[in-house]
Amino acid sequence: MYFGATTMVFYSAPLEEAIAAIARCGFDYAELWMEQVWREFPECADACVSSILEKYEMKATVHCPVMDINITSPNIGIRNESLKQLLDSIEFARKIGAGIVVVHPGKRFSVKEPFEDHWKAQIEALTAVFAKGAEIGVTLALENMERTSAVASVTDYPDMFRVIRDCDIQDLNVTLDTAHMRDTETILRFIDEMGSRVAHAHISDATDKKLHLRIGEGMLDFAAIAQALRGQGFSGVCSLETYIPGDEEALAEERKKLDRIFR
């Protein structure tokens, strides 16, 4: 098991500063948000980022672009651009040798959008995305979205199994986002049902009103979650996704918590 942290903690800083801070805090991986990468390196991003990672002896995972993005948007222009950016991020991951790419599924733009239309677009998009990963040898892991969202269609294990069936992705890997689940028993059931398909984890606490809190500030039982992951032989990256903007001291404290709970 390895530990990572999202570069979004330092979103306002240059990417090198973010990676350096994550390295100083003792993490194994930096999870690169593509919006940051492309903002700073619109050209030759792979070479520039590879150089930074090598400088700080860091490994990377990649988080797909999410800002103003929806791979199932009923606006076909937005849908196509969203899919292009996601495919580009997979190619970027290949070039830098990233361990995994976190993939967000599409969502409905409104509860009034017919679910059947949305799901058809979901199948088409995810089939293309995972085919790209398989073609170039990049591991993708589909993330569960917020369980309380009325427009999200992939939030728990039954939805993941539906993706497996409808997209015929028999070897689907998933990213477990603990905060999106909000509830320990729901998380434990997800881990039990998904088993070895859980290839990556986003770790942060949550309440019924707030997401992405520091560990211990919400209502999740991380000792039980860690035990469940170990029981499934989880050997991936637990990537911290806590909202502590620009606070390296707080990030170092969270790193120590991960060590106590998940080792």
Buried (B, 14 or more C-beta within 10 A) or exposed (E): BBBBBBBBBBBEBEBBBBBBBBBEBBBBBBBBBBBBBBEBBEEEBBEBBBEBBEEBEBBBBBBBBBEEBBBBBBEEEBBEBBBEBBBBBBEBBBBBEBBBBBBBBBBBBEEEBEEEEBBEBBBBBBBBBBEBBEEEEBBBBBBBBBBEEEBBBBBBBEBBBBBBEBBEBEEBBBBBBBBBBBBBEBBBBBBEBBEEBBBBBBBBBBEEEEBBBBBEEBEBBBEBBBBBBEEBEBEBBBBBBBBBEBBBEBBBBBBEBBEEBBE
